[in-house]
Amino acid sequence: MFGAPIFRDRVQAGQLLAEKLRVESRLAHPLVLALPRGGVPVAFEIARDLHGDLDILLVRKIGVPGDEELALGAVASGGVRVINEALAEHLKISAAAIEALTAREQREIEHHERLYRDDRAPLPIVNRDVILVDDGLATGATMLAAVRAVRQQNPRRIVVAAPVASVAACKEFRRHADEIVCLHTPEPFYAVGAWYQDFSQTTDQEVCAKVTG
C-alpha cells in the first residue's frame, strides 16, 4: 500500500519548498526553471516567493519500448541526452532504436517549445543562480538531463529542488548539482503521485498562463 499523501497539491508543495529554499539557499534573484508540465505550478510559487525569474526547460523521458513508464533515459532542450547504458544493454536495445526514440522525443520538445514560448527566447542562464524544479524525483533521469543542459550554459550555481524524491535520486544529485533541496524522501518511494492528494495532470494551458504571465 502507498503511504499517506504529504501534499494537498502542487501549489502547496511549491509554497513549502519555496520557504525551505528561502531559509537555506539564500539565492539572490534566481532563475527558476520548471520542468513542464508538473514542475510548472511548483516553480511558479518558488519564483514568486523568491522574487526570481520563471522560465521552462523542456525535458522528455525516453521510455523503454513496450514499457514506456520505465525510463531508458531522457533528452533536454539543446539536444542533451542521458541514457542508462546498462539498462539498454540488459534489454538489448540497439543504438539505432535509441536514436529513433531520441529523435521522436526531440520532436516533442521542439513542438512544446513553440507552444509554450510563443516566440519568446529562453531567459539567459550564464552567471545566474538557477533553481531546477520538478514536482518529484523518482529515478531522476529527466532532471539529470536538465542539469547537464543547464551546466553547458555556464550558470553560477545549480540547485535542484523537488517537494518529494527517492533517497537514491537525492543522493545522485549531490554529485551533479551544487545543491539538492528535497522536502521529503519517503521510503519505499512508490511513485511521485502517491504523495499528493491532488495529482491531476497540469495542462498545456496552465503552463502557458504561468510562464507567459
C-alpha positions in Angstrom: 0.0 0.0 0.0 1.0 3.6 -0.7 1.8 5.9 2.2 -0.4 8.7 3.2 -0.2 11.8 0.9 2.1 14.5 2.1 0.9 17.5 0.0 -2.5 18.7 -0.9 -1.5 19.7 -4.4 1.5 21.1 -6.4 0.7 24.7 -5.3 1.0 23.8 -1.6 4.1 21.8 -2.4 5.7 24.8 -4.2 4.9 27.1 -1.3 6.5 24.8 1.3 9.5 24.2 -1.0 9.9 28.0 -1.5 10.0 28.5 2.2 12.8 26.0 2.6 14.8 27.5 -0.3 14.4 31.0 1.1 15.8 30.0 4.5 18.5 27.6 3.4 19.7 28.6 0.0 19.7 32.4 0.2 19.8 32.9 -3.6 19.6 36.4 -4.9 17.1 36.9 -7.7 17.4 33.3 -9.0 16.3 32.0 -12.4 13.7 29.3 -11.6 13.5 26.7 -14.4 10.5 24.5 -14.3 10.3 21.1 -15.9 6.9 21.0 -17.7 4.3 20.1 -17.1 4.1 19.1 -13.5 7.1 21.2 -12.3 5.5 24.5 -13.5 2.9 25.1 -10.7 5.6 24.2 -8.1 8.2 26.5 -9.7 5.7 29.3 -10.1 5.3 29.5 -6.3 9.1 29.4 -5.8 9.7 32.2 -8.3 7.0 34.4 -6.7 8.3 33.8 -3.2 12.0 34.4 -4.0 11.3 37.2 -6.4 13.0 35.2 -9.2 12.5 34.9 -12.9 10.4 32.0 -14.1 11.1 30.0 -17.3 10.9 26.5 -18.5 13.3 23.8 -19.6 11.9 21.1 -21.8 12.9 17.6 -20.9 11.4 14.4 -22.3 11.8 10.9 -20.8 12.9 8.2 -23.3 10.8 5.2 -22.3 11.7 1.6 -22.9 9.8 0.3 -26.0 6.7 -1.6 -24.7 7.2 -0.3 -21.2 7.1 3.5 -21.6 7.0 4.2 -17.9 10.4 2.6 -17.4 13.0 5.3 -18.1 15.7 4.4 -20.5 17.0 8.0 -20.4 15.9 11.5 -21.2 16.6 14.3 -23.7 16.6 18.0 -22.9 16.4 21.3 -24.8 19.6 21.8 -26.7 20.0 18.2 -27.6 21.5 17.0 -24.3 20.8 13.3 -23.8 21.2 10.9 -20.9 20.9 7.2 -21.5 21.1 4.3 -19.0 23.6 2.3 -20.9 23.4 -0.7 -18.5 19.7 -0.9 -18.9 19.9 -0.6 -22.7 22.4 -3.4 -22.8 20.4 -5.6 -20.4 17.3 -5.2 -22.6 19.2 -5.5 -25.8 18.0 -2.1 -27.2 20.1 -1.3 -30.2 21.9 2.0 -30.8 19.6 2.6 -33.9 16.5 2.1 -31.7 17.8 4.6 -29.1 18.5 7.1 -31.9 14.9 6.7 -33.2 13.5 7.1 -29.7 15.6 10.2 -29.1 14.6 11.8 -32.4 10.9 11.2 -31.5 11.2 12.9 -28.1 13.3 15.7 -29.6 10.4 16.5 -32.0 8.1 16.7 -29.0 10.4 19.1 -27.3 10.5 21.3 -30.4 6.7 21.2 -30.6 6.2 22.2 -27.0 8.9 25.0 -27.2 6.8 26.6 -29.9 3.6 26.0 -27.9 4.8 27.3 -24.5 7.1 30.1 -25.6 5.1 31.9 -28.3 8.3 33.1 -29.9 9.9 34.3 -26.6 13.5 33.5 -26.3 14.7 31.5 -23.3 16.0 33.6 -20.5 19.8 33.7 -20.3 21.4 31.2 -17.9 25.0 32.4 -17.9 26.3 33.5 -14.5 22.8 33.1 -12.9 21.8 31.2 -9.8 19.5 28.5 -11.3 16.9 26.5 -9.5 15.7 23.5 -11.4 12.2 22.4 -10.3 10.0 19.3 -10.7 7.1 18.0 -8.7 9.1 15.0 -7.7 12.1 12.8 -8.5 11.8 9.1 -8.8 14.7 7.9 -10.9 15.9 11.4 -11.7 16.6 10.7 -15.3 14.8 13.7 -16.7 16.3 16.0 -14.1 19.8 14.8 -14.8 19.4 15.7 -18.5 18.1 19.1 -17.3 21.2 19.7 -15.1 23.6 18.8 -17.9 21.7 21.1 -20.3 22.0 24.0 -17.9 25.6 23.3 -16.9 26.6 23.7 -20.6 25.4 27.3 -20.4 27.7 28.3 -17.5 25.4 29.2 -14.6 26.9 30.5 -11.4 25.1 27.8 -9.4 22.6 25.0 -9.9 20.1 24.0 -7.2 17.9 21.0 -7.9 14.6 21.4 -5.9 11.7 19.0 -5.5 9.0 18.6 -2.9 9.4 14.8 -2.8 12.1 12.4 -4.0 13.5 9.0 -3.6 16.5 8.6 -1.4 18.5 7.3 -4.4 17.7 10.4 -6.5 18.6 12.8 -3.8 21.9 11.1 -3.3 22.6 11.1 -7.0 22.1 14.8 -7.4 24.6 15.6 -4.7 27.2 14.6 -7.3 25.6 16.5 -10.2 24.2 19.8 -8.8 25.7 22.4 -6.4 22.8 21.8 -4.0 19.8 19.5 -3.8 16.7 20.5 -1.8 14.0 17.9 -1.1 11.3 18.3 1.5 10.6 14.6 1.9 12.4 11.4 0.9 9.9 8.6 1.9 10.9 5.0 1.7 9.7 3.0 0.0 9.1 5.7 -2.6 6.4 4.1 -4.9 5.8 7.0 -7.3 5.6 10.8 -7.2 1.8 10.9 -7.5 1.5 8.7 -4.3 2.5 11.7 -2.2 -0.1 14.2 -3.5 -3.8 14.3 -2.6 -4.4 16.0 -6.0 -2.0 14.9 -8.7 -4.2 15.8 -11.6 -2.4 16.5 -14.8 -1.1 20.0 -15.4 -2.5 21.2 -18.8 -0.7 23.0 -21.6 -3.0 26.0 -21.0 -1.9 26.2 -17.3 1.8 26.1 -18.3 1.3 28.9 -20.9 -0.6 31.0 -18.4 2.0 30.8 -15.7 5.1 31.1 -17.9 3.8 33.9 -20.1 2.1 35.5 -17.0 
